[in-house]
Amino acid sequence: MLEASLNQIEQLVSDLMQKNAQLTEQNATLGQELAQAKEENETLQLSLMEQEEKNGATAARIQALVDRANAGVVNA
């Protein structure tokens, strides 16, 4: 009886250690994926900010052209 209990405990400990190793490896993989996702997110945010700046500059140029066109129509 005691021998059977010890064998069960040994098997459970072995199973737990194997599961722990799997989870540790999975955690490391997820940590790497998270770091990559954060880096990609930062890159996309910088790209978005640059695009917003370009769009703002383009909008300002278009507005200046519209203003000039309107001024030309008023003076004509």
Contact map, one row per residue, 1 for C-alpha under 8 A:
1111100000000000000000000000000000000000000000000000000000000000000000000000
1111110000000000000000000000000000000000000000000000000000000000000000000000
1111111000000000000000000000000000000000000000000000000000000000000000000000
1111111100000000000000000000000000000000000000000000000000000000000000000000
1111111110000000000000000000000000000000000000000000000000000000000000000000
0111111111000000000000000000000000000000000000000000000000000000000000000000
0011111111100000000000000000000000000000000000000000000000000000000000000000
0001111111110000000000000000000000000000000000000000000000000000000000000000
0000111111111000000000000000000000000000000000000000000000000000000000000000
0000011111111100000000000000000000000000000000000000000000000000000000000000
0000001111111110000000000000000000000000000000000000000000000000000000000000
0000000111111111000000000000000000000000000000000000000000000000000000000000
0000000011111111100000000000000000000000000000000000000000000000000000000000
0000000001111111110000000000000000000000000000000000000000000000000000000000
0000000000111111111000000000000000000000000000000000000000000000000000000000
0000000000011111111100000000000000000000000000000000000000000000000000000000
0000000000001111111110000000000000000000000000000000000000000000000000000000
0000000000000111111111000000000000000000000000000000000000000000000000000000
0000000000000011111111100000000000000000000000000000000000000000000000000000
0000000000000001111111110000000000000000000000000000000000000000000000000000
0000000000000000111111111000000000000000000000000000000000000000000000000000
0000000000000000011111111100000000000000000000000000000000000000000000000000
0000000000000000001111111110000000000000000000000000000000000000000000000000
0000000000000000000111111111000000000000000000000000000000000000000000000000
0000000000000000000011111111100000000000000000000000000000000000000000000000
0000000000000000000001111111110000000000000000000000000000000000000000000000
0000000000000000000000111111111000000000000000000000000000000000000000000000
0000000000000000000000011111111100000000000000000000000000000000000000000000
0000000000000000000000001111111110000000000000000000000000000000000000000000
0000000000000000000000000111111111000000000000000000000000000000000000000000
0000000000000000000000000011111111100000000000000000000000000000000000000000
0000000000000000000000000001111111110000000000000000000000000000000000000000
0000000000000000000000000000111111111000000000000000000000000000000000000000
0000000000000000000000000000011111111100000000000000000000000000000000000000
0000000000000000000000000000001111111110000000000000000000000000000000000000
0000000000000000000000000000000111111111000000000000000000000000000000000000
0000000000000000000000000000000011111111100000000000000000000000000000000000
0000000000000000000000000000000001111111110000000000000000000000000000000000
0000000000000000000000000000000000111111111000000000000000000000000000000000
0000000000000000000000000000000000011111111100000000000000000000000000000000
0000000000000000000000000000000000001111111110000000000000000000000000000000
0000000000000000000000000000000000000111111111000000000000000000000000000000
0000000000000000000000000000000000000011111111100000000000000000000000000000
0000000000000000000000000000000000000001111111110000000000000000000000000000
0000000000000000000000000000000000000000111111111000000000000000000000000000
0000000000000000000000000000000000000000011111111100000000000000000000000000
0000000000000000000000000000000000000000001111111110000000000000000000000000
0000000000000000000000000000000000000000000111111111000000000000000000000000
0000000000000000000000000000000000000000000011111111100000000000000000000000
0000000000000000000000000000000000000000000001111111110000000000000000000000
0000000000000000000000000000000000000000000000111111111000000000000000000000
0000000000000000000000000000000000000000000000011111111100000000000000000000
0000000000000000000000000000000000000000000000001111111110000000000000000000
0000000000000000000000000000000000000000000000000111111111000000000000000000
0000000000000000000000000000000000000000000000000011111111100000000000000000
0000000000000000000000000000000000000000000000000001111111110000000000000000
0000000000000000000000000000000000000000000000000000111111111000000000000000
0000000000000000000000000000000000000000000000000000011111111100000000000000
0000000000000000000000000000000000000000000000000000001111111110000000000000
0000000000000000000000000000000000000000000000000000000111111111000000000000
0000000000000000000000000000000000000000000000000000000011111111100000000000
0000000000000000000000000000000000000000000000000000000001111111110000000000
0000000000000000000000000000000000000000000000000000000000111111111000000000
0000000000000000000000000000000000000000000000000000000000011111111100000000
0000000000000000000000000000000000000000000000000000000000001111111110000000
0000000000000000000000000000000000000000000000000000000000000111111111000000
0000000000000000000000000000000000000000000000000000000000000011111111100000
0000000000000000000000000000000000000000000000000000000000000001111111110000
0000000000000000000000000000000000000000000000000000000000000000111111111000
0000000000000000000000000000000000000000000000000000000000000000011111111100
0000000000000000000000000000000000000000000000000000000000000000001111111110
0000000000000000000000000000000000000000000000000000000000000000000111111111
0000000000000000000000000000000000000000000000000000000000000000000011111111
0000000000000000000000000000000000000000000000000000000000000000000001111111
0000000000000000000000000000000000000000000000000000000000000000000000111111
0000000000000000000000000000000000000000000000000000000000000000000000011111
